[in-house]
Amino acid sequence: MVQAGVEGKIGAALGSYGWSGEAPVHIANKLRKAGMEVIDPVLRIQYAPNEKDLLECNRLGKDLAGKMKQK
């Protein structure tokens, strides 16, 4: 197994989908297993984002920035 060097780092998983939407959840799980602190909830947007989805993207960005400032 290759070491990714992400232990203790902060990250997020998000994605848009048209079918099952499982990829962002799988990505978040992989990041956690590698030792990364992943911000929840994982953001999954079906098809093109609407206004509510864009607000969630904004929230996720603010949460990520806030966590990074804390470290």
DAGIQUI-V9302 format. One line per field, one symbol per residue. ss: DSSP state (H for helix, E for strand, - for the rest). psi: psi as a letter, one per 20 degrees, with the letter a starting at -180 (. if undefined). burial: + if it has 16 or more other ideal C-beta (glycine too) atoms within 10 Angstrom, else -. A space follows every 10 residues. Layout:
# DAGIQUI-V9302
ss=???
psi=???
burial=???
This chain:
# DAGIQUI-V9302
ss=---------E E--EEEE--- --HHHHHHHH HHH---EE-- --EEEE---- HHHHHHHHHH HHHHHHHHHH -
psi=pppikjpirq rqpqqqrieh khghgggggg gghijqoppq qpopppbqqa ggghhhgggg gggggghhhh .
burial=---------+ ++++------ --++--++-- +--+-+-++- -++++----- --+--+---+ ---------- -
